[in-house]
Amino acid sequence: MQWETVEAHTEGFRKSPEFAQWRQLLHEFYESPPMIEHFVAID
């Protein structure tokens, strides 16, 4: 997935009702929480 900013992911998506719904529906299928990494493209 790609976000315009790290904050768009950490503050926008992760605090949204959609994230809460996604987490509620899928959390039982994960052995452990997904690993999240953020990268910055270097030209």
PDBQT receptor file of N, H, CA, C and O in Angstrom, charges set to zero:
ATOM      1  N   MET A   1       0.841  -1.166   0.000  1.00  0.00    +0.000 N 
ATOM      2  CA  MET A   1       0.000   0.000   0.000  1.00  0.00    +0.000 C 
ATOM      3  C   MET A   1       0.884   1.226   0.000  1.00  0.00    +0.000 C 
ATOM      4  O   MET A   1       2.036   1.178   0.433  1.00  0.00    +0.000 OA
ATOM      5  N   GLN A   2       0.348   2.307  -0.480  1.00  0.00    +0.000 N 
ATOM      6  H   GLN A   2      -0.588   2.346  -0.832  1.00  0.00    +0.000 HD
ATOM      7  CA  GLN A   2       1.113   3.550  -0.537  1.00  0.00    +0.000 C 
ATOM      8  C   GLN A   2       0.288   4.682   0.059  1.00  0.00    +0.000 C 
ATOM      9  O   GLN A   2      -0.904   4.812  -0.219  1.00  0.00    +0.000 OA
ATOM     10  N   TRP A   3       0.938   5.496   0.881  1.00  0.00    +0.000 N 
ATOM     11  H   TRP A   3       1.906   5.391   1.107  1.00  0.00    +0.000 HD
ATOM     12  CA  TRP A   3       0.304   6.643   1.518  1.00  0.00    +0.000 C 
ATOM     13  C   TRP A   3       1.071   7.890   1.117  1.00  0.00    +0.000 C 
ATOM     14  O   TRP A   3       2.274   7.821   0.863  1.00  0.00    +0.000 OA
ATOM     15  N   GLU A   4       0.398   9.017   1.056  1.00  0.00    +0.000 N 
ATOM     16  H   GLU A   4      -0.579   9.073   1.262  1.00  0.00    +0.000 HD
ATOM     17  CA  GLU A   4       1.057  10.285   0.732  1.00  0.00    +0.000 C 
ATOM     18  C   GLU A   4       2.050  10.678   1.820  1.00  0.00    +0.000 C 
ATOM     19  O   GLU A   4       3.117  11.216   1.525  1.00  0.00    +0.000 OA
ATOM     20  N   THR A   5       1.699  10.411   3.083  1.00  0.00    +0.000 N 
ATOM     21  H   THR A   5       0.832   9.974   3.323  1.00  0.00    +0.000 HD
ATOM     22  CA  THR A   5       2.577  10.713   4.213  1.00  0.00    +0.000 C 
ATOM     23  C   THR A   5       2.453   9.593   5.237  1.00  0.00    +0.000 C 
ATOM     24  O   THR A   5       1.486   8.831   5.219  1.00  0.00    +0.000 OA
ATOM     25  N   VAL A   6       3.422   9.497   6.118  1.00  0.00    +0.000 N 
ATOM     26  H   VAL A   6       4.207  10.116   6.133  1.00  0.00    +0.000 HD
ATOM     27  CA  VAL A   6       3.339   8.521   7.212  1.00  0.00    +0.000 C 
ATOM     28  C   VAL A   6       2.127   8.850   8.080  1.00  0.00    +0.000 C 
ATOM     29  O   VAL A   6       1.424   7.950   8.539  1.00  0.00    +0.000 OA
ATOM     30  N   GLU A   7       1.886  10.138   8.303  1.00  0.00    +0.000 N 
ATOM     31  H   GLU A   7       2.457  10.869   7.930  1.00  0.00    +0.000 HD
ATOM     32  CA  GLU A   7       0.754  10.551   9.128  1.00  0.00    +0.000 C 
ATOM     33  C   GLU A   7      -0.579  10.153   8.508  1.00  0.00    +0.000 C 
ATOM     34  O   GLU A   7      -1.533   9.860   9.229  1.00  0.00    +0.000 OA
ATOM     35  N   ALA A   8      -0.657  10.138   7.179  1.00  0.00    +0.000 N 
ATOM     36  H   ALA A   8       0.117  10.376   6.592  1.00  0.00    +0.000 HD
ATOM     37  CA  ALA A   8      -1.896   9.707   6.520  1.00  0.00    +0.000 C 
ATOM     38  C   ALA A   8      -2.216   8.267   6.892  1.00  0.00    +0.000 C 
ATOM     39  O   ALA A   8      -3.384   7.889   6.981  1.00  0.00    +0.000 OA
ATOM     40  N   HIS A   9      -1.187   7.472   7.108  1.00  0.00    +0.000 N 
ATOM     41  H   HIS A   9      -0.238   7.780   7.035  1.00  0.00    +0.000 HD
ATOM     42  CA  HIS A   9      -1.390   6.082   7.525  1.00  0.00    +0.000 C 
ATOM     43  C   HIS A   9      -1.614   5.983   9.022  1.00  0.00    +0.000 C 
ATOM     44  O   HIS A   9      -2.610   5.415   9.469  1.00  0.00    +0.000 OA
ATOM     45  N   THR A  10      -0.681   6.538   9.804  1.00  0.00    +0.000 N 
ATOM     46  H   THR A  10       0.128   7.000   9.441  1.00  0.00    +0.000 HD
ATOM     47  CA  THR A  10      -0.723   6.339  11.256  1.00  0.00    +0.000 C 
ATOM     48  C   THR A  10      -1.835   7.129  11.932  1.00  0.00    +0.000 C 
ATOM     49  O   THR A  10      -2.425   6.650  12.900  1.00  0.00    +0.000 OA
ATOM     50  N   GLU A  11      -2.128   8.312  11.449  1.00  0.00    +0.000 N 
ATOM     51  H   GLU A  11      -1.649   8.702  10.663  1.00  0.00    +0.000 HD
ATOM     52  CA  GLU A  11      -3.159   9.153  12.067  1.00  0.00    +0.000 C 
ATOM     53  C   GLU A  11      -4.490   9.065  11.318  1.00  0.00    +0.000 C 
ATOM     54  O   GLU A  11      -5.551   9.008  11.939  1.00  0.00    +0.000 OA
ATOM     55  N   GLY A  12      -4.433   9.053  10.004  1.00  0.00    +0.000 N 
ATOM     56  H   GLY A  12      -3.571   9.099   9.500  1.00  0.00    +0.000 HD
ATOM     57  CA  GLY A  12      -5.656   9.032   9.202  1.00  0.00    +0.000 C 
ATOM     58  C   GLY A  12      -6.309   7.667   9.165  1.00  0.00    +0.000 C 
ATOM     59  O   GLY A  12      -7.393   7.481   9.718  1.00  0.00    +0.000 OA
ATOM     60  N   PHE A  13      -5.665   6.716   8.522  1.00  0.00    +0.000 N 
ATOM     61  H   PHE A  13      -4.784   6.868   8.073  1.00  0.00    +0.000 HD
ATOM     62  CA  PHE A  13      -6.252   5.388   8.344  1.00  0.00    +0.000 C 
ATOM     63  C   PHE A  13      -6.399   4.632   9.653  1.00  0.00    +0.000 C 
ATOM     64  O   PHE A  13      -7.473   4.103   9.940  1.00  0.00    +0.000 OA
ATOM     65  N   ARG A  14      -5.358   4.570  10.439  1.00  0.00    +0.000 N 
ATOM     66  H   ARG A  14      -4.486   4.999  10.206  1.00  0.00    +0.000 HD
ATOM     67  CA  ARG A  14      -5.388   3.727  11.645  1.00  0.00    +0.000 C 
ATOM     68  C   ARG A  14      -6.357   4.238  12.711  1.00  0.00    +0.000 C 
ATOM     69  O   ARG A  14      -6.720   3.491  13.619  1.00  0.00    +0.000 OA
ATOM     70  N   LYS A  15      -6.774   5.481  12.614  1.00  0.00    +0.000 N 
ATOM     71  H   LYS A  15      -6.479   6.088  11.876  1.00  0.00    +0.000 HD
ATOM     72  CA  LYS A  15      -7.759   6.016  13.560  1.00  0.00    +0.000 C 
ATOM     73  C   LYS A  15      -9.149   6.129  12.932  1.00  0.00    +0.000 C 
ATOM     74  O   LYS A  15     -10.047   6.738  13.514  1.00  0.00    +0.000 OA
ATOM     75  N   SER A  16      -9.324   5.547  11.754  1.00  0.00    +0.000 N 
ATOM     76  H   SER A  16      -8.594   5.052  11.281  1.00  0.00    +0.000 HD
ATOM     77  CA  SER A  16     -10.595   5.647  11.039  1.00  0.00    +0.000 C 
ATOM     78  C   SER A  16     -11.553   4.517  11.406  1.00  0.00    +0.000 C 
ATOM     79  O   SER A  16     -11.122   3.466  11.880  1.00  0.00    +0.000 OA
ATOM     80  N   PRO A  17     -12.850   4.730  11.191  1.00  0.00    +0.000 N 
ATOM     81  CA  PRO A  17     -13.828   3.656  11.403  1.00  0.00    +0.000 C 
ATOM     82  C   PRO A  17     -13.571   2.462  10.480  1.00  0.00    +0.000 C 
ATOM     83  O   PRO A  17     -13.836   1.319  10.851  1.00  0.00    +0.000 OA
ATOM     84  N   GLU A  18     -13.055   2.730   9.283  1.00  0.00    +0.000 N 
ATOM     85  H   GLU A  18     -12.839   3.658   8.981  1.00  0.00    +0.000 HD
ATOM     86  CA  GLU A  18     -12.764   1.644   8.341  1.00  0.00    +0.000 C 
ATOM     87  C   GLU A  18     -11.668   0.726   8.873  1.00  0.00    +0.000 C 
ATOM     88  O   GLU A  18     -11.750  -0.493   8.719  1.00  0.00    +0.000 OA
ATOM     89  N   PHE A  19     -10.652   1.300   9.491  1.00  0.00    +0.000 N 
ATOM     90  H   PHE A  19     -10.585   2.290   9.615  1.00  0.00    +0.000 HD
ATOM     91  CA  PHE A  19      -9.594   0.475  10.074  1.00  0.00    +0.000 C 
ATOM     92  C   PHE A  19     -10.144  -0.368  11.211  1.00  0.00    +0.000 C 
ATOM     93  O   PHE A  19      -9.809  -1.547  11.327  1.00  0.00    +0.000 OA
ATOM     94  N   ALA A  20     -10.978   0.219  12.046  1.00  0.00    +0.000 N 
ATOM     95  H   ALA A  20     -11.250   1.176  11.952  1.00  0.00    +0.000 HD
ATOM     96  CA  ALA A  20     -11.570  -0.532  13.157  1.00  0.00    +0.000 C 
ATOM     97  C   ALA A  20     -12.387  -1.706  12.629  1.00  0.00    +0.000 C 
ATOM     98  O   ALA A  20     -12.333  -2.801  13.188  1.00  0.00    +0.000 OA
ATOM     99  N   GLN A  21     -13.135  -1.486  11.569  1.00  0.00    +0.000 N 
ATOM    100  H   GLN A  21     -13.179  -0.596  11.115  1.00  0.00    +0.000 HD
ATOM    101  CA  GLN A  21     -13.931  -2.562  10.971  1.00  0.00    +0.000 C 
ATOM    102  C   GLN A  21     -13.022  -3.637  10.382  1.00  0.00    +0.000 C 
ATOM    103  O   GLN A  21     -13.257  -4.827  10.593  1.00  0.00    +0.000 OA
ATOM    104  N   TRP A  22     -11.995  -3.234   9.652  1.00  0.00    +0.000 N 
ATOM    105  H   TRP A  22     -11.804  -2.268   9.481  1.00  0.00    +0.000 HD
ATOM    106  CA  TRP A  22     -11.049  -4.181   9.056  1.00  0.00    +0.000 C 
ATOM    107  C   TRP A  22     -10.398  -5.031  10.142  1.00  0.00    +0.000 C 
ATOM    108  O   TRP A  22     -10.286  -6.251  10.014  1.00  0.00    +0.000 OA
ATOM    109  N   ARG A  23      -9.981  -4.378  11.190  1.00  0.00    +0.000 N 
ATOM    110  H   ARG A  23     -10.071  -3.387  11.294  1.00  0.00    +0.000 HD
ATOM    111  CA  ARG A  23      -9.318  -5.087  12.284  1.00  0.00    +0.000 C 
ATOM    112  C   ARG A  23     -10.271  -6.080  12.958  1.00  0.00    +0.000 C 
ATOM    113  O   ARG A  23      -9.885  -7.207  13.268  1.00  0.00    +0.000 OA
ATOM    114  N   GLN A  24     -11.497  -5.658  13.177  1.00  0.00    +0.000 N 
ATOM    115  H   GLN A  24     -11.811  -4.742  12.925  1.00  0.00    +0.000 HD
ATOM    116  CA  GLN A  24     -12.486  -6.530  13.809  1.00  0.00    +0.000 C 
ATOM    117  C   GLN A  24     -12.757  -7.766  12.952  1.00  0.00    +0.000 C 
ATOM    118  O   GLN A  24     -12.914  -8.865  13.485  1.00  0.00    +0.000 OA
ATOM    119  N   LEU A  25     -12.812  -7.597  11.644  1.00  0.00    +0.000 N 
ATOM    120  H   LEU A  25     -12.685  -6.704  11.212  1.00  0.00    +0.000 HD
ATOM    121  CA  LEU A  25     -13.126  -8.711  10.751  1.00  0.00    +0.000 C 
ATOM    122  C   LEU A  25     -11.965  -9.682  10.566  1.00  0.00    +0.000 C 
ATOM    123  O   LEU A  25     -12.186 -10.882  10.405  1.00  0.00    +0.000 OA
ATOM    124  N   LEU A  26     -10.732  -9.181  10.587  1.00  0.00    +0.000 N 
ATOM    125  H   LEU A  26     -10.553  -8.206  10.718  1.00  0.00    +0.000 HD
ATOM    126  CA  LEU A  26      -9.598 -10.019  10.198  1.00  0.00    +0.000 C 
ATOM    127  C   LEU A  26      -8.649 -10.425  11.315  1.00  0.00    +0.000 C 
ATOM    128  O   LEU A  26      -7.839 -11.330  11.112  1.00  0.00    +0.000 OA
ATOM    129  N   HIS A  27      -8.711  -9.800  12.480  1.00  0.00    +0.000 N 
ATOM    130  H   HIS A  27      -9.369  -9.065  12.645  1.00  0.00    +0.000 HD
ATOM    131  CA  HIS A  27      -7.694 -10.038  13.507  1.00  0.00    +0.000 C 
ATOM    132  C   HIS A  27      -7.578 -11.505  13.899  1.00  0.00    +0.000 C 
ATOM    133  O   HIS A  27      -6.486 -11.949  14.256  1.00  0.00    +0.000 OA
ATOM    134  N   GLU A  28      -8.645 -12.258  13.848  1.00  0.00    +0.000 N 
ATOM    135  H   GLU A  28      -9.531 -11.898  13.558  1.00  0.00    +0.000 HD
ATOM    136  CA  GLU A  28      -8.577 -13.663  14.268  1.00  0.00    +0.000 C 
ATOM    137  C   GLU A  28      -7.776 -14.535  13.300  1.00  0.00    +0.000 C 
ATOM    138  O   GLU A  28      -7.387 -15.648  13.653  1.00  0.00    +0.000 OA
ATOM    139  N   PHE A  29      -7.526 -14.042  12.085  1.00  0.00    +0.000 N 
ATOM    140  H   PHE A  29      -7.842 -13.138  11.798  1.00  0.00    +0.000 HD
ATOM    141  CA  PHE A  29      -6.802 -14.825  11.091  1.00  0.00    +0.000 C 
ATOM    142  C   PHE A  29      -5.290 -14.636  11.157  1.00  0.00    +0.000 C 
ATOM    143  O   PHE A  29      -4.550 -15.340  10.470  1.00  0.00    +0.000 OA
ATOM    144  N   TYR A  30      -4.826 -13.699  11.969  1.00  0.00    +0.000 N 
ATOM    145  H   TYR A  30      -5.427 -13.127  12.527  1.00  0.00    +0.000 HD
ATOM    146  CA  TYR A  30      -3.398 -13.432  12.096  1.00  0.00    +0.000 C 
ATOM    147  C   TYR A  30      -2.829 -14.169  13.299  1.00  0.00    +0.000 C 
ATOM    148  O   TYR A  30      -3.394 -14.121  14.391  1.00  0.00    +0.000 OA
ATOM    149  N   GLU A  31      -1.713 -14.847  13.092  1.00  0.00    +0.000 N 
ATOM    150  H   GLU A  31      -1.254 -14.885  12.205  1.00  0.00    +0.000 HD
ATOM    151  CA  GLU A  31      -1.015 -15.479  14.217  1.00  0.00    +0.000 C 
ATOM    152  C   GLU A  31      -0.396 -14.414  15.111  1.00  0.00    +0.000 C 
ATOM    153  O   GLU A  31      -0.398 -14.529  16.337  1.00  0.00    +0.000 OA
ATOM    154  N   SER A  32       0.135 -13.376  14.471  1.00  0.00    +0.000 N 
ATOM    155  H   SER A  32       0.137 -13.282  13.476  1.00  0.00    +0.000 HD
ATOM    156  CA  SER A  32       0.671 -12.219  15.183  1.00  0.00    +0.000 C 
ATOM    157  C   SER A  32       0.297 -10.982  14.365  1.00  0.00    +0.000 C 
ATOM    158  O   SER A  32      -0.028 -11.106  13.184  1.00  0.00    +0.000 OA
ATOM    159  N   PRO A  33       0.337  -9.806  14.963  1.00  0.00    +0.000 N 
ATOM    160  CA  PRO A  33      -0.020  -8.598  14.210  1.00  0.00    +0.000 C 
ATOM    161  C   PRO A  33       0.891  -8.415  12.997  1.00  0.00    +0.000 C 
ATOM    162  O   PRO A  33       2.077  -8.737  13.063  1.00  0.00    +0.000 OA
ATOM    163  N   PRO A  34       0.348  -7.899  11.886  1.00  0.00    +0.000 N 
ATOM    164  CA  PRO A  34       1.180  -7.647  10.704  1.00  0.00    +0.000 C 
ATOM    165  C   PRO A  34       2.304  -6.663  11.030  1.00  0.00    +0.000 C 
ATOM    166  O   PRO A  34       2.117  -5.739  11.822  1.00  0.00    +0.000 OA
ATOM    167  N   MET A  35       3.458  -6.865  10.422  1.00  0.00    +0.000 N 
ATOM    168  H   MET A  35       3.609  -7.615   9.779  1.00  0.00    +0.000 HD
ATOM    169  CA  MET A  35       4.589  -5.961  10.610  1.00  0.00    +0.000 C 
ATOM    170  C   MET A  35       4.444  -4.789   9.641  1.00  0.00    +0.000 C 
ATOM    171  O   MET A  35       4.225  -4.986   8.446  1.00  0.00    +0.000 OA
ATOM    172  N   ILE A  36       4.563  -3.597  10.154  1.00  0.00    +0.000 N 
ATOM    173  H   ILE A  36       4.741  -3.437  11.125  1.00  0.00    +0.000 HD
ATOM    174  CA  ILE A  36       4.413  -2.385   9.356  1.00  0.00    +0.000 C 
ATOM    175  C   ILE A  36       5.774  -1.712   9.222  1.00  0.00    +0.000 C 
ATOM    176  O   ILE A  36       6.487  -1.529  10.208  1.00  0.00    +0.000 OA
ATOM    177  N   GLU A  37       6.126  -1.346   7.989  1.00  0.00    +0.000 N 
ATOM    178  H   GLU A  37       5.547  -1.494   7.187  1.00  0.00    +0.000 HD
ATOM    179  CA  GLU A  37       7.359  -0.597   7.741  1.00  0.00    +0.000 C 
ATOM    180  C   GLU A  37       7.031   0.575   6.835  1.00  0.00    +0.000 C 
ATOM    181  O   GLU A  37       6.181   0.464   5.951  1.00  0.00    +0.000 OA
ATOM    182  N   HIS A  38       7.699   1.694   7.053  1.00  0.00    +0.000 N 
ATOM    183  H   HIS A  38       8.389   1.784   7.771  1.00  0.00    +0.000 HD
ATOM    184  CA  HIS A  38       7.530   2.868   6.208  1.00  0.00    +0.000 C 
ATOM    185  C   HIS A  38       8.860   3.167   5.527  1.00  0.00    +0.000 C 
ATOM    186  O   HIS A  38       9.919   3.101   6.150  1.00  0.00    +0.000 OA
ATOM    187  N   PHE A  39       8.791   3.494   4.250  1.00  0.00    +0.000 N 
ATOM    188  H   PHE A  39       7.931   3.548   3.744  1.00  0.00    +0.000 HD
ATOM    189  CA  PHE A  39       9.980   3.792   3.459  1.00  0.00    +0.000 C 
ATOM    190  C   PHE A  39       9.803   5.123   2.747  1.00  0.00    +0.000 C 
ATOM    191  O   PHE A  39       8.680   5.553   2.482  1.00  0.00    +0.000 OA
ATOM    192  N   VAL A  40      10.902   5.760   2.445  1.00  0.00    +0.000 N 
ATOM    193  H   VAL A  40      11.814   5.410   2.661  1.00  0.00    +0.000 HD
ATOM    194  CA  VAL A  40      10.914   6.994   1.676  1.00  0.00    +0.000 C 
ATOM    195  C   VAL A  40      11.718   6.736   0.416  1.00  0.00    +0.000 C 
ATOM    196  O   VAL A  40      12.844   6.242   0.476  1.00  0.00    +0.000 OA
ATOM    197  N   ALA A  41      11.132   7.074  -0.733  1.00  0.00    +0.000 N 
ATOM    198  H   ALA A  41      10.217   7.476  -0.782  1.00  0.00    +0.000 HD
ATOM    199  CA  ALA A  41      11.835   6.905  -2.008  1.00  0.00    +0.000 C 
ATOM    200  C   ALA A  41      12.960   7.930  -2.114  1.00  0.00    +0.000 C 
ATOM    201  O   ALA A  41      12.775   9.105  -1.798  1.00  0.00    +0.000 OA
ATOM    202  N   ILE A  42      14.113   7.478  -2.558  1.00  0.00    +0.000 N 
ATOM    203  H   ILE A  42      14.264   6.524  -2.815  1.00  0.00    +0.000 HD
ATOM    204  CA  ILE A  42      15.265   8.355  -2.767  1.00  0.00    +0.000 C 
ATOM    205  C   ILE A  42      15.562   8.360  -4.256  1.00  0.00    +0.000 C 
ATOM    206  O   ILE A  42      15.819   7.317  -4.857  1.00  0.00    +0.000 OA
ATOM    207  N   ASP A  43      15.524   9.542  -4.837  1.00  0.00    +0.000 N 
ATOM    208  H   ASP A  43      15.315  10.389  -4.349  1.00  0.00    +0.000 HD
ATOM    209  CA  ASP A  43      15.780   9.660  -6.284  1.00  0.00    +0.000 C 
ATOM    210  C   ASP A  43      17.249   9.740  -6.585  1.00  0.00    +0.000 C 
ATOM    211  O   ASP A  43      17.636   9.842  -7.749  1.00  0.00    +0.000 OA
TER     212      ASP A  43
